[in-house]
C-alpha cells in the first residue's frame, strides 16, 4: 500500500488539472512565461517552508510512511507536496484566467 494514501491523490490532482486545461478550458496558461515564472516564485517559498515543516529531525507535519513514496527532496520534503502544490496553484490560476476570459467575452 506504499504511496497510495497520499501519492495517488497527488498524481491524480496533477493529471486532472492538466487535462482540465488542455482538453476543457484551453486558456493557454501553460504557454505563458509568466505562468512558469509564477511557479518558480511559488517554489522559492514552498521549499523553505515545507522544508521547515517536514524536516525529519524535528517535524511539525508528520507523514505516514505507508502512504508516501518515501522520496524526500530537498530538506526532507515529500515529493508529493510538490505535486499538490502544482495542482493547487495551477487550478487557482486557471480559474482566474477563465473568469477573466469570460468577463472580456461579455464586454464584446
C-alpha positions as CSV (number, residue, x, y, z in Angstrom):
1,X,0.0,0.0,0.0
2,X,3.0,2.3,0.0
3,X,2.3,5.5,-1.8
4,X,-1.5,5.0,-2.3
5,X,-2.8,7.2,0.5
6,X,-1.0,10.4,-0.4
7,X,0.8,9.8,-3.7
8,X,-2.2,8.6,-5.7
9,X,-4.3,11.7,-5.0
10,X,-1.3,13.9,-5.6
11,X,-0.7,12.4,-9.0
12,X,-4.4,12.4,-9.8
13,X,-4.7,16.1,-8.9
14,X,-1.9,17.0,-11.4
15,X,-3.5,14.9,-14.1
16,X,-6.9,16.4,-13.5
17,X,-5.6,20.0,-13.6
18,X,-3.6,19.3,-16.8
19,X,-6.5,17.6,-18.6
20,X,-8.8,20.4,-17.5
21,X,-6.5,23.0,-19.1
22,X,-5.6,21.1,-22.2
23,X,-9.0,19.4,-23.0
24,X,-11.6,21.6,-21.4
25,X,-10.5,25.2,-20.5
26,X,-7.9,25.9,-23.1
27,X,-6.8,29.1,-21.6
28,X,-3.2,28.9,-22.9
29,X,-1.8,29.3,-19.4
30,X,0.9,26.6,-19.9
31,X,2.3,28.5,-22.9
32,X,2.9,31.7,-20.9
33,X,6.3,32.5,-19.5
34,X,4.6,34.5,-16.7
35,X,2.9,31.2,-15.5
36,X,6.3,29.4,-15.3
37,X,7.8,32.4,-13.5
38,X,5.0,32.3,-11.0
39,X,5.7,28.6,-10.4
40,X,9.4,29.3,-9.8
41,X,8.4,32.0,-7.3
42,X,6.0,29.6,-5.6
43,X,8.7,27.0,-5.3
44,X,11.1,29.6,-3.9
45,X,8.7,30.0,-0.9
46,X,7.4,26.4,-0.8
47,X,10.8,24.8,-0.4
48,X,12.0,26.6,2.8
49,X,8.5,26.5,4.4
50,X,7.9,22.8,3.5
51,X,11.5,22.0,4.5
52,X,11.0,23.6,7.9
53,X,7.6,21.9,8.4
54,X,8.5,18.4,7.4
55,X,12.2,18.1,8.4
56,X,12.8,14.7,9.9
57,X,14.9,15.9,12.9
58,X,12.0,18.0,14.3
59,X,8.9,17.6,12.2
60,X,5.9,19.8,12.6
61,X,3.9,17.9,9.9
62,X,4.1,14.1,10.1
63,X,3.5,11.8,7.1
64,X,2.6,8.2,7.5
65,X,5.4,6.4,5.7
66,X,2.9,3.8,4.4
67,X,1.1,6.5,2.4
68,X,4.0,8.2,0.6
69,X,6.7,7.0,-1.7
70,X,9.4,7.9,0.7
71,X,11.2,10.2,-1.7
72,X,12.1,13.4,0.1
73,X,14.0,16.2,-1.6
74,X,15.2,18.8,-0.6
75,X,15.3,19.1,3.1
76,X,13.1,16.1,3.8
77,X,10.1,17.4,1.7
78,X,8.0,14.5,0.4
79,X,7.8,14.8,-3.4
80,X,4.0,14.5,-3.2
81,X,3.9,18.0,-1.6
82,X,5.3,19.5,-4.9
83,X,2.6,17.7,-6.9
84,X,-0.2,19.0,-4.7
85,X,1.4,22.5,-4.7
86,X,1.5,22.5,-8.5
87,X,-2.1,21.3,-8.8
88,X,-3.4,23.8,-6.2
89,X,-1.7,26.9,-7.6
90,X,-2.4,25.9,-11.2
91,X,-6.1,25.3,-10.6
92,X,-6.5,28.7,-8.9
93,X,-4.7,30.4,-11.8
94,X,-6.8,28.5,-14.3
95,X,-10.0,29.6,-12.5
96,X,-8.8,33.3,-12.5
97,X,-7.9,33.1,-16.2
98,X,-11.2,31.5,-17.2
99,X,-13.1,34.2,-15.3
100,X,-11.0,36.9,-16.9
101,X,-11.7,35.5,-20.4
102,X,-15.5,35.3,-19.6
103,X,-15.5,38.9,-18.4
104,X,-13.8,40.0,-21.6
105,X,-16.1,38.0,-23.7
106,X,-19.1,39.5,-22.0
107,X,-17.9,43.1,-22.8
108,X,-17.8,42.5,-26.5
